[in-house]
Amino acid sequence: MNVTRRVGANLRRAREHLGISQEELADRAGLHRTYVSGVERGVRNPTVTVLEKIAKALKVKSSTLLE
């Protein structure tokens, strides 16, 4: 599995664990819902800055999204 798909899968797992929608996550992270969707599907390659925003919104470490 490539890194973008791995990040997407980990993001989705963490988001679902919190029980929030993509829209809620996007709002918390200051991103657009379609961007979050693209990251989850592995078609977007987020910057480290964006990964940090997403991780904070999910209340996980950034490294968790890369595992």
N, C-alpha and C positions, 0 to 999 in steps of 0.2 A: 504494500500500500504506500503510495507516495505521500509526502508530507502534507500537501494541501488537503488530501482526503482524510488523513489521520487527524489533522486539526479540526476539520469539519465534523468528523465522527465524535471526537472528544467534546467539542462545543455542544453538539446536539444532546449528548448524554448528560452533560452538566446542566443544560437548559431544562431538559425534561425532568431531571432530578429535582430542580427547583419548582417545577410545575408552572413554568411561565411560557408564554408564546414567543415566537420570533419578534413580533411587534413590541412586546413588553421588553425583551432583551435589547432590541434596537433603541428603544426610548431610554432605557437605563444607561446604555453605552454612548448615547448621542450619535447614533448611526441610523441609516435608512433600513427599513425592514428588508428590502430587496437585496441590500448588501449582505446582511446577516444570512439570508437565504443562500446567497451565492457562496459564502464561506462554508456554510453547512454542507452544501452539495459538492464542495471541493473544486468549484470553478473560479473562485476568487482567491487570490494570494494576498492575504492581509499583511500589512507592515507590522513591525514589532510594536509600534505605537498603537495601532488598532488592536492588536492582540492584548495589549495591556488594558485598554479600555474594556474589551469584552471580558477579560478575566476579572477585572474589578466588578463589573456588572453581575458576573456569575458567582462572585465571592470565592474564587479559586486562584491559585498561583498561575502565572503565565505559563510556567513549565508544564503544568497539568495539561494544557491544551496541546503541547508538543509530544507528550508521552506516547 
